[in-house]
Amino acid sequence: MPDPLKRKKKYLFLFLTICCFSCFIQFASAQYTLNGSTTQDNCHCYTLTPDVNTKSGSVWNNNKINLAQSFTFTFNVFLGCNDVTGADGIVFVLQPISTSIGSTGGGLGYEGISPSIGVTLDTWQNTINNDPVYDHLAIQINGDLNHTSANNLAGPVTISALTDNVEDCNWHILKINWDATLKKYEIYFDGTLRLSLVKDFVTDVFNGDTMVFWGFTGSTGGSTNLQKFCTTLNPAFYLLSDQKRCIGENITFYDSSMSFASITKRYWDFGDGSPIDSININPVHTYISAGNYNVSLTITGADGCTEVSTKAIRIGSKPVANFNANNSCEGSSVSLLDSSYVSVGTINNWYWNLANGSTSTQENPSLTYTSAGSKTISLAVRSLEGCASDTAYKSIYINSKPVVIMSFSNACKNSVVNFTGIDNGVNIAQWKWDFGDGTTGSGNNTQHIYLKTGNYLVTLFAIAQSGCISDTIKNIINIYGSNASAGNDTIAAPLQPIQLHAVGGLSYQWIPSTGLSNPNIADPVAVLTKDQTYILKAFTPEGCETFDTLTIKIYKGPNIYVPTAFSPNNDGINDILKAIPIGITQFNFFKIYNRWGQEVFNTNDYKKGWDGRYKGLQLTGVYVWVTSGIDFNGNLIIRKGTVMLVK
């Protein structure tokens, strides 16, 4: 932290004058006078203090200005790189006294100068002057830096509108504006108004004297910073955003230079060997060849200093619009492929007229035409440099899209189905059928046989000779069929009612009708006295018919028959002994006993029989059987007998 005695001590004005006089350098013919630690860096830039303790410097313009006239001065200021330990700041001063004054430390090189007006840019907090903690800006008069004094006319505020710290190793822009008519003093920092004051400086500060020197003072004390300023001389220029930069185009260059005062001379070099333009502020130039050019603007300030700004610009050539497009079909996407080119420049704008009432600015648009015929498409392009092409035109042909319908009838399985495709008059090259059962077909008239009943999804599309493909149409075909089944052959007793049962169709017919309760139903009852074979016809309303047969044999009965012998030797003949019921509606049992009366087999299902085994052993010999049932008249039937088991 700086020595408070060095930082806050006020120097006697006479002592300061003597000290500064020893450092005064007088250039009788120069525009500026430099004092103390100040050095000139270049034509229009000055270092007020190096980054060294207890330094004071000032720069004064040797020519007084008239406060009865308005002025605007713009400066570049550099307030150092040391933040926490940085000090002390600089002051823009108006004073009528001399060009050889200043002070060190907290006095900012300005303390004690009276009469004067100072715009103080203070980067150190001196509590004795009631400074705020942040880097602050104020308008103060008569060399008095105390912010509670009546000499503090405006502020303090932060120097920057964006940050509390401006000791950031960056250059900043300080603009001082005096309106002599309104008596208005305005201070801008980095383009933002920070302080504004209305006061009659001539009357209230300078006792009617309108002529004053202007300059900068700066100082360091126990803490330091490198502090500089430049009388702003920043050459710059620009082109309007919509300015075309093309061969043969009038190009306007707009001067946007900044200078602390008026610019005395401008020199434009357009980089193409053409004469230097030293007359126009915003010149108009025309390039006759495309390419890259370095354009330079050289300006001379009121102090005779010169600066140059150079900017590369590209002058574009005229683009050539071109594109590729192919014939297509109604409803299909058409892709447009840009093939435009430019020798110098970059194409970045596309203007398509798509002949269907629509436009596009895409590079490679796609579109769909819903009507057939010739279509004229146009394209114009423009480059990044604003250079426009001529319009290119091309025609494509949109072919008609096939429209198809299908015709067929529901049918029976195993029968021929005729399929017919009908189109809208477009020349068809291929017909594509899918019959829905894993098979396909071609041709507008084709046939197919379905081997199974069911519902099948039939699809069809067609390809025209132009290559256009129709939509795929779909329809359901119903394949019907019957599978006649009259059941198993059976036996019965004379006049025993036999219930028949037919399946496999929607309608039925039994042939002949002998003994039947109704020959045209699925389940008629047959009553017979002799053997009879029936033919069953099962069919559908569509005429799909199949046939089966059923034989009924009539045996004497009602009775239960049992063979007298069997041979269970696995030769497929008489291997199983079964009871055969004739005219029996309820079968009670079938039992077998050995000669000792021991039961070796028992069942109540006449379909099951005895294989000649008992407890896993194959038996032989003669055995007794007993069977029982109830006939169709309700009578109990019991039969007994013997059977020979032969191996």
C-alpha positions as a printed Julia matrix, in Angstrom:
647×3 Matrix{Float64}:
   0.0      0.0     0.0
   1.4      3.48   -0.84
   2.84     5.73    1.81
  -0.17     7.89    2.9
   2.06    10.87    3.44
   3.31    10.64   -0.14
  -0.14     9.81   -1.51
  -2.16    12.42    0.24
   0.21    15.34    0.86
  -0.66    18.45   -1.05
   2.26    20.2    -2.62
   2.65    23.92   -2.57
   1.95    25.33   -5.97
   5.24    27.3    -6.06
   7.23    24.16   -5.24
   5.46    22.27   -7.99
   6.14    25.03  -10.47
   9.87    25.03   -9.67
  10.13    21.21   -9.84
   8.18    20.91  -13.06
  10.07    23.78  -14.62
  13.31    21.79  -14.29
  11.68    19.01  -16.34
   9.99    21.3   -18.85
  10.91    20.79  -22.44
   9.93    23.62  -24.69
   9.45    23.04  -28.38
   8.78    26.5   -29.76
   7.67    25.21  -33.1
   5.86    22.07  -31.77
   2.12    21.82  -31.31
   2.42    20.14  -27.86
   4.46    20.84  -24.76
   5.57    17.83  -22.66
   6.37    18.15  -18.93
   7.78    15.92  -16.22
   7.77    12.17  -16.91
   5.84    12.49  -20.18
   7.35    10.99  -23.3
   6.13    10.96  -26.86
   5.55     7.41  -28.16
   4.73     8.36  -31.74
   3.21    11.22  -33.64
   0.01    11.38  -31.6
   0.5      9.09  -28.6
   2.09    10.0   -25.25
   3.09     8.21  -22.05
   2.12    10.43  -19.1
   3.69     8.19  -16.44
   5.78     5.05  -16.66
   4.99     2.22  -14.24
   7.31     3.88  -11.66
   6.69     5.45   -8.23
   6.12     9.17   -7.73
   5.97    10.37  -11.3
   4.06    13.27  -12.76
   3.58    14.26  -16.37
   1.49    16.55  -18.5
   0.93    17.3   -22.18
  -0.52    20.63  -23.33
  -1.61    21.77  -26.74
   0.26    24.99  -27.42
  -2.72    26.5   -29.22
  -5.54    27.78  -27.08
  -9.1     26.9   -27.99
 -12.09    29.26  -27.85
 -14.86    28.14  -25.47
 -17.24    30.4   -27.37
 -17.11    27.73  -30.03
 -18.29    24.14  -29.72
 -15.81    21.27  -29.97
 -15.64    17.49  -29.79
 -12.35    15.82  -28.9
 -11.89    12.06  -29.0
  -8.95    10.34  -27.3
  -7.67     6.85  -26.72
  -6.66     6.37  -23.08
  -4.67     3.57  -21.44
  -4.99     3.46  -17.65
  -2.54     0.67  -16.91
  -2.5     -3.02  -16.08
  -2.24    -2.93  -12.26
  -5.62    -3.12  -10.6
  -5.27    -3.58   -6.83
  -1.89    -1.82   -6.64
  -2.47     0.55   -9.56
  -2.54     4.35   -9.24
  -3.29     7.13   -9.62
  -5.1      8.22  -12.79
  -5.23    10.95  -15.43
  -7.15    14.2   -16.0
  -8.31    16.02  -19.12
  -7.85    19.69  -18.24
  -8.95    23.05  -19.62
  -6.91    25.97  -18.12
  -5.73    29.43  -19.3
  -2.52    29.61  -17.27
   0.43    27.81  -18.77
   1.69    24.66  -20.44
   4.18    23.8   -17.66
   2.13    22.64  -14.66
   1.29    19.37  -12.88
   1.63    17.42   -9.6
   2.33    13.87   -8.38
   0.56    11.23   -6.28
  -3.08    11.6    -5.43
  -3.09    15.0    -7.07
  -3.23    13.3   -10.5
  -0.93    16.05  -11.84
  -3.99    18.32  -11.63
  -4.15    19.31   -7.99
  -3.73    23.04   -7.4
  -4.25    24.19  -10.99
  -6.65    27.12  -10.81
  -8.66    28.3   -12.59
  -9.32    25.05  -14.43
 -11.86    22.43  -15.4
 -10.78    18.8   -15.02
 -12.36    15.56  -16.18
 -10.75    13.24  -13.62
 -10.28     9.53  -14.33
  -9.16     8.42  -10.85
  -8.03     4.8   -10.34
  -7.09     5.03   -6.64
  -9.21     5.57   -3.53
  -7.91     8.54   -1.54
 -10.15     8.72    1.48
  -8.96    12.24    2.23
 -10.73    13.26   -0.99
 -13.77    11.1    -0.19
 -13.06     8.87   -3.18
 -15.29     5.86   -3.8
 -13.66     2.42   -3.87
 -14.2      1.92   -7.62
 -12.35     3.55  -10.51
 -14.28     6.79  -10.78
 -15.01     9.71  -13.09
 -15.9     13.27  -12.09
 -15.93    16.86  -13.35
 -13.98    19.01  -10.87
 -12.71    22.6   -11.07
  -9.79    24.65   -9.84
  -7.51    21.7    -9.05
  -9.71    20.59   -6.13
 -10.04    16.76   -6.01
 -12.29    16.51   -2.94
 -15.63    15.08   -3.97
 -17.46    16.79   -1.11
 -16.18    20.19   -2.16
 -18.31    22.74   -4.03
 -15.71    22.41   -6.77
 -16.97    18.86   -7.5
 -19.51    19.68  -10.25
 -20.51    16.16  -11.41
 -19.83    12.61  -10.29
 -18.17    10.58   -9.11
 -19.46     7.64  -11.18
 -17.75     4.51  -12.4
 -15.51     5.4   -15.31
 -16.96     2.54  -17.37
 -20.63     1.68  -17.6
 -19.66    -1.99  -17.73
 -17.08    -2.53  -14.98
 -15.62    -1.03  -11.81
 -12.07    -1.55  -13.08
 -10.48     0.13  -16.1
  -6.87    -0.72  -15.2
  -7.3     -3.68  -17.53
  -4.39    -3.38  -19.98
  -6.79    -2.2   -22.71
  -7.2      0.98  -24.66
 -10.47     2.85  -24.16
 -12.19     5.73  -25.95
 -12.74     9.01  -24.11
 -14.87    11.63  -25.88
 -15.21    15.22  -24.63
 -18.09    17.23  -26.11
 -18.65    20.97  -25.48
 -21.79    22.67  -26.79
 -21.02    26.4   -26.6
 -24.61    27.39  -27.28
 -26.2     25.22  -24.59
 -23.19    25.52  -22.27
 -23.34    21.74  -22.04
 -20.34    19.56  -21.21
 -20.64    15.81  -21.94
 -18.2     13.01  -21.12
 -18.39     9.67  -22.98
 -16.38     6.55  -22.16
 -16.29     3.68  -24.65
 -19.26     5.19  -26.46
 -21.5      5.56  -23.39
 -22.46     8.91  -21.86
 -21.15     8.92  -18.29
 -21.51    12.57  -17.17
 -23.4     15.59  -18.44
 -23.18    19.11  -17.0
 -24.71    22.44  -18.01
 -22.57    25.34  -16.8
 -21.21    28.63  -18.16
 -17.49    27.83  -17.8
 -16.39    31.14  -19.3
 -18.29    33.22  -16.76
 -18.27    30.94  -13.7
 -14.74    29.5   -13.91
 -12.57    31.58  -16.21
 -13.81    35.08  -15.32
 -14.94    35.82  -18.87
 -11.82    34.47  -20.57
 -12.86    32.31  -23.51
  -9.35    31.16  -24.5
  -7.91    28.09  -22.71
  -5.21    25.48  -23.15
  -6.29    21.83  -23.23
  -4.19    18.85  -22.2
  -3.72    15.8   -20.01
  -2.06    15.36  -16.64
  -1.25    12.15  -14.8
   0.66    10.94  -11.77
   1.8      8.0    -9.66
   2.75     7.86   -5.99
   3.42     4.91   -3.74
   1.46     2.8    -6.24
   2.0      2.92   -9.95
   0.63     2.31  -13.42
   1.65     2.86  -17.01
  -0.69     5.66  -18.16
  -1.02     6.86  -21.75
  -3.24     8.77  -24.11
  -3.46     9.32  -27.84
  -5.14    12.09  -29.72
  -7.46     9.67  -31.48
  -6.57     9.02  -35.08
  -8.2      5.75  -36.04
  -8.73     5.35  -39.77
 -11.62     3.02  -40.63
 -14.08     2.48  -43.41
 -16.91     0.14  -44.32
 -19.28    -0.88  -47.07
 -23.02    -1.08  -46.61
 -24.25    -4.59  -45.92
 -26.25    -4.65  -49.14
 -23.47    -3.12  -51.22
 -22.73    -5.16  -54.34
 -19.05    -5.91  -54.8
 -18.97    -6.86  -58.45
 -17.22    -6.05  -61.7
 -18.58    -2.82  -63.16
 -20.52    -1.95  -60.0
 -20.25     1.49  -58.41
 -18.95     0.72  -54.92
 -19.24     3.36  -52.22
 -16.64     3.32  -49.43
 -17.83     4.98  -46.23
 -15.26     6.66  -44.01
 -15.86     5.79  -40.32
 -12.52     7.1   -39.03
 -12.28     8.59  -35.56
 -10.11    11.57  -34.79
  -9.69    13.76  -31.71
 -10.39    16.73  -33.98
 -11.05    17.29  -37.65
  -9.25    15.13  -40.2
  -7.2     17.36  -42.49
  -6.54    14.92  -45.32
  -7.68    11.54  -46.65
  -5.98     9.35  -49.22
  -7.87     6.39  -50.71
  -5.93     3.61  -52.45
  -8.3      1.08  -54.04
  -5.6     -1.52  -54.62
  -6.14    -1.89  -58.37
  -3.55     0.58  -59.62
  -6.08     3.35  -60.13
  -5.18     6.93  -59.05
  -5.24     7.84  -55.37
  -8.43     9.64  -54.35
  -7.55    12.51  -51.99
 -10.74    14.49  -52.5
 -13.78    12.43  -51.49
 -14.7     11.51  -47.94
 -16.91     8.64  -49.15
 -15.56     7.83  -52.6
 -17.27     5.73  -55.27
 -15.06     3.34  -57.21
 -15.64     0.81  -60.01
 -13.47    -2.28  -60.52
 -13.04    -3.64  -64.02
 -11.55    -6.98  -62.98
 -12.65    -9.54  -60.42
 -10.26   -10.51  -57.64
  -9.05    -9.69  -54.16
  -7.93    -6.12  -53.49
  -6.33    -4.41  -50.49
  -8.05    -1.06  -50.01
  -6.2      1.47  -47.86
  -7.37     4.67  -46.21
  -4.67     7.04  -44.95
  -5.76     9.95  -42.78
  -3.9     12.96  -41.4
  -5.06    14.55  -38.17
  -5.11    18.15  -37.09
  -1.72    17.61  -35.41
  -0.15    16.41  -38.67
  -0.07    12.74  -37.62
  -0.86    10.06  -40.17
  -2.41     6.59  -39.79
  -3.36     3.91  -42.32
  -6.12     1.3   -42.34
  -6.08    -1.51  -44.89
  -8.9     -3.9   -45.57
  -9.12    -6.76  -48.08
 -12.23    -6.87  -50.23
 -13.24    -9.32  -52.91
 -14.7     -8.12  -56.19
 -16.79   -10.9   -57.58
 -17.34   -11.98  -61.14
 -20.74   -12.6   -62.65
 -22.07   -16.06  -61.69
 -23.42   -18.47  -64.27
 -26.68   -20.15  -63.3
 -27.15   -23.8   -64.26
 -28.91   -26.85  -62.89
 -29.81   -30.45  -63.61
 -33.36   -31.8   -63.57
 -34.83   -35.06  -64.86
 -38.22   -36.01  -66.23
 -40.48   -37.49  -63.61
 -44.0    -38.67  -62.9
 -47.14   -37.2   -61.44
 -46.97   -37.3   -57.66
 -43.28   -38.2   -57.58
 -40.53   -36.04  -56.15
 -38.38   -34.11  -58.61
 -34.89   -33.25  -57.33
 -33.25   -30.13  -58.74
 -29.46   -30.13  -58.53
 -27.75   -26.75  -58.73
 -24.6    -26.7   -60.89
 -24.09   -22.94  -61.02
 -20.55   -21.58  -60.8
 -18.64   -18.34  -60.38
 -14.99   -17.61  -61.17
 -14.45   -15.22  -58.27
 -16.82   -15.2   -55.33
 -19.12   -17.53  -53.5
 -22.68   -18.3   -54.58
 -24.96   -18.06  -51.57
 -28.4    -17.19  -52.94
 -30.65   -19.23  -55.21
 -33.92   -18.05  -56.76
 -35.99   -20.86  -58.29
 -39.23   -20.53  -60.21
 -40.69   -24.01  -60.18
 -43.45   -23.6   -62.78
 -46.2    -24.72  -60.43
 -46.76   -21.33  -58.9
 -44.14   -21.86  -56.22
 -40.62   -20.62  -55.67
 -37.68   -21.75  -53.59
 -34.46   -20.29  -52.23
 -32.89   -23.64  -51.36
 -29.74   -24.69  -53.14
 -31.12   -28.07  -54.22
 -34.9    -28.09  -53.74
 -37.27   -30.98  -54.29
 -40.85   -30.67  -55.45
 -43.81   -32.74  -56.57
 -45.95   -32.0   -59.61
 -49.57   -33.15  -59.49
 -50.28   -32.67  -63.19
 -48.63   -34.11  -66.27
 -47.04   -32.16  -69.08
 -44.02   -30.01  -69.88
 -42.72   -27.82  -67.02
 -40.3    -24.91  -67.47
 -38.07   -24.28  -64.46
 -35.83   -21.25  -64.04
 -32.92   -20.45  -61.74
 -31.03   -17.24  -61.0
 -28.2    -17.07  -58.47
 -26.36   -14.35  -56.62
 -22.99   -14.42  -54.95
 -21.91   -13.37  -51.49
 -20.47   -10.32  -53.18
 -23.95    -9.42  -54.51
 -23.22   -10.33  -58.13
 -26.3    -11.64  -59.97
 -26.41   -14.16  -62.78
 -28.67   -14.26  -65.8
 -31.67   -16.56  -65.45
 -31.24   -20.13  -66.68
 -34.28   -22.01  -68.05
 -34.86   -25.74  -68.53
 -37.91   -27.83  -69.35
 -38.74   -31.24  -67.99
 -41.65   -33.52  -68.8
 -43.94   -34.89  -66.12
 -45.4    -38.19  -67.3
 -48.91   -39.31  -66.41
 -49.14   -41.71  -63.55
 -50.94   -45.0   -64.25
 -54.24   -45.5   -62.48
 -55.39   -49.12  -62.27
 -58.34   -51.07  -60.97
 -58.74   -54.83  -60.58
 -61.61   -57.16  -61.35
 -62.24   -60.74  -60.11
 -64.97   -62.86  -58.52
 -65.01   -64.95  -55.38
 -64.48   -68.62  -56.2
 -64.08   -72.18  -54.94
 -60.77   -73.69  -53.97
 -59.06   -75.71  -56.68
 -60.94   -73.76  -59.34
 -59.52   -71.27  -61.83
 -59.93   -67.61  -60.85
 -59.68   -64.97  -63.6
 -58.01   -61.68  -62.63
 -58.29   -58.58  -64.86
 -56.39   -55.29  -64.55
 -57.76   -52.11  -66.12
 -55.69   -48.9   -66.62
 -56.46   -45.26  -67.47
 -55.08   -45.4   -70.99
 -51.39   -45.03  -70.08
 -49.19   -47.5   -71.92
 -48.47   -50.18  -69.34
 -45.22   -52.12  -69.54
 -45.68   -54.39  -66.51
 -48.51   -55.6   -64.3
 -47.58   -56.79  -60.83
 -50.08   -59.08  -59.06
 -49.77   -60.54  -55.58
 -52.51   -63.13  -54.94
 -52.04   -63.13  -51.17
 -51.12   -66.8   -50.82
 -47.42   -66.41  -51.5
 -47.73   -66.44  -55.28
 -47.55   -63.63  -57.84
 -48.63   -63.03  -61.4
 -48.19   -60.67  -64.34
 -50.23   -59.36  -67.25
 -53.42   -57.43  -67.18
 -55.37   -60.74  -67.63
 -54.1    -63.62  -65.52
 -55.41   -66.73  -63.73
 -54.75   -68.36  -60.41
 -55.92   -71.44  -58.46
 -56.27   -71.3   -54.68
 -55.67   -74.61  -52.94
 -57.2    -73.65  -49.61
 -60.29   -71.83  -48.52
 -59.98   -68.47  -46.8
 -59.8    -64.72  -47.35
 -56.8    -63.48  -49.36
 -55.53   -59.9   -49.83
 -54.91   -59.33  -53.54
 -52.66   -56.39  -54.51
 -51.89   -54.88  -57.91
 -49.73   -52.11  -59.3
 -48.59   -51.31  -62.82
 -45.47   -49.78  -64.35
 -45.93   -47.6   -67.42
 -43.52   -47.58  -70.33
 -42.38   -44.15  -69.06
 -41.33   -45.81  -65.82
 -44.12   -44.22  -63.77
 -45.59   -46.52  -61.17
 -49.23   -46.58  -60.16
 -50.46   -46.64  -56.62
 -50.83   -50.15  -55.22
 -54.49   -51.15  -54.97
 -55.8    -53.87  -52.69
 -58.9    -56.03  -52.43
 -60.06   -59.17  -50.64
 -61.0    -62.36  -52.48
 -63.04   -65.0   -50.67
 -62.18   -68.6   -51.56
 -64.91   -71.01  -50.58
 -64.91   -74.8   -50.38
 -66.49   -77.88  -48.85
 -64.95   -81.0   -47.34
 -67.72   -83.55  -47.12
 -67.53   -86.04  -44.23
 -70.37   -88.48  -43.51
 -68.65   -90.12  -40.55
 -67.53   -93.74  -40.08
 -69.35   -96.79  -41.39
 -71.49   -98.37  -38.71
 -73.62  -101.41  -37.86
 -77.14  -101.52  -36.53
 -80.02  -103.79  -35.73
 -83.04  -103.89  -37.99
 -85.29  -100.85  -37.41
 -82.72   -99.34  -35.0
 -82.74   -95.49  -35.43
 -79.25   -94.35  -36.49
 -78.35   -90.66  -36.09
 -76.27   -89.52  -39.07
 -73.98   -86.47  -38.85
 -72.5    -84.64  -41.85
 -69.83   -81.89  -41.76
 -67.71   -79.95  -44.27
 -70.32   -77.86  -46.08
 -73.03   -75.27  -45.71
 -75.71   -77.4   -47.36
 -76.08   -81.19  -47.63
 -77.82   -83.89  -49.61
 -77.94   -87.66  -48.76
 -78.39   -90.04  -51.73
 -80.52   -92.15  -51.81
 -83.17   -91.0   -49.39
 -84.04   -94.6   -48.35
 -84.84   -94.86  -44.65
 -83.9    -91.23  -43.94
 -86.0    -88.78  -41.96
 -84.83   -85.92  -44.28
 -82.21   -86.37  -47.01
 -81.44   -82.58  -47.25
 -80.15   -81.87  -43.75
 -76.82   -82.55  -42.04
 -78.21   -84.86  -39.32
 -81.04   -87.08  -40.57
 -82.1    -90.31  -38.77
 -81.85   -93.6   -40.68
 -84.09   -96.61  -39.9
 -83.21   -99.69  -41.97
 -83.99  -103.37  -42.27
 -81.1   -104.17  -44.6
 -77.65  -102.9   -45.45
 -77.48   -99.46  -47.06
 -74.72   -97.22  -48.52
 -75.34   -93.45  -48.69
 -73.55   -90.82  -50.77
 -73.21   -87.45  -48.99
 -72.91   -84.23  -51.05
 -71.65   -81.18  -49.1
 -71.77   -77.83  -50.93
 -71.76   -74.01  -50.55
 -74.05   -71.33  -52.08
 -71.27   -70.67  -54.6
 -71.52   -74.26  -55.8
 -68.35   -75.61  -54.2
 -69.24   -79.32  -53.63
 -67.5    -82.47  -52.37
 -68.71   -86.04  -51.69
 -68.31   -88.84  -49.11
 -69.94   -92.26  -48.5
 -71.34   -94.02  -45.45
 -72.31   -97.7   -45.17
 -74.68   -99.06  -42.53
 -74.69  -102.85  -42.06
 -77.75  -104.49  -40.49
 -77.15  -107.44  -38.17
 -79.7   -109.61  -36.33
 -80.38  -108.01  -33.02
 -80.49  -106.25  -30.76
 -77.59  -108.4   -29.46
 -73.97  -108.35  -28.29
 -71.62  -110.55  -30.31
 -68.27  -111.9   -29.1
 -65.91  -114.02  -31.28
 -65.21  -117.61  -30.18
 -61.44  -117.36  -30.55
 -58.61  -114.82  -31.03
 -54.84  -114.92  -31.37
 -52.93  -112.01  -29.76
 -49.63  -112.63  -31.57
 -49.25  -109.09  -32.98
 -49.8   -110.17  -36.57
 -52.56  -107.58  -36.99
 -55.29  -110.25  -37.28
 -57.62  -110.96  -34.33
 -55.08  -109.61  -31.84
 -57.75  -107.99  -29.61
 -60.97  -109.54  -28.26
 -63.88  -107.05  -28.34
 -67.63  -107.18  -27.69
 -69.69  -106.04  -30.7
 -73.0   -104.43  -29.64
 -75.81  -104.43  -32.2
 -78.81  -102.19  -31.45
 -77.39  -101.42  -28.03
 -77.81   -97.86  -26.85
 -76.1    -98.38  -23.48
 -73.12  -100.73  -23.05
 -72.75  -101.84  -19.43
 -69.65  -104.1   -19.27
 -67.52  -106.79  -20.85
 -65.84  -109.17  -18.37
 -63.54  -112.2   -18.78
 -62.81  -114.95  -16.2
 -60.37  -117.88  -16.07
 -61.48  -121.38  -15.25
 -61.08  -120.72  -11.55
 -63.52  -117.82  -11.7
 -60.81  -115.2   -11.37
 -61.56  -111.99  -13.33
 -58.74  -111.21  -15.78
 -60.39  -108.33  -17.77
 -63.19  -105.75  -17.28
 -64.33  -102.7   -19.3
 -67.48  -100.62  -19.83
 -66.25   -99.33  -23.21
 -67.04  -101.68  -26.04
 -64.36  -100.05  -28.15
 -61.74  -101.41  -25.8
 -60.79  -105.05  -25.87
 -58.63  -107.7   -24.18
 -55.1   -108.39  -25.45
 -54.84  -111.78  -23.68
 -52.63  -110.57  -20.84
 -53.13  -110.56  -17.12
 -50.74  -108.73  -14.81
 -48.27  -108.51  -17.64
 -48.3   -112.24  -18.45
 -49.48  -113.64  -21.77
 -52.26  -116.2   -21.1
 -53.51  -119.2   -23.14
 -56.49  -121.53  -23.03
 -60.28  -121.21  -22.74
 -61.87  -118.3   -20.91
 -65.45  -117.35  -19.95
 -66.88  -113.97  -20.92
 -69.99  -112.07  -19.75
 -71.37  -108.86  -21.33
 -74.41  -106.66  -20.75
 -76.19  -103.67  -22.27
 -79.56  -102.0   -22.93
 -81.0   -102.07  -26.44
 -82.72   -99.25  -28.28
 -86.09  -100.55  -27.0
 -84.94  -100.26  -23.37
 -84.51  -103.99  -22.83
 -81.62  -105.39  -20.74
 -79.39  -107.69  -22.73
 -77.02  -110.16  -21.0
 -74.86  -112.61  -22.95
 -72.31  -115.3   -21.85
 -69.91  -117.57  -23.65
 -66.38  -118.93  -23.96
 -63.45  -117.93  -26.09
 -60.34  -119.82  -27.08
 -57.08  -117.82  -26.7
 -54.69  -119.21  -29.27
 -51.03  -118.16  -29.36
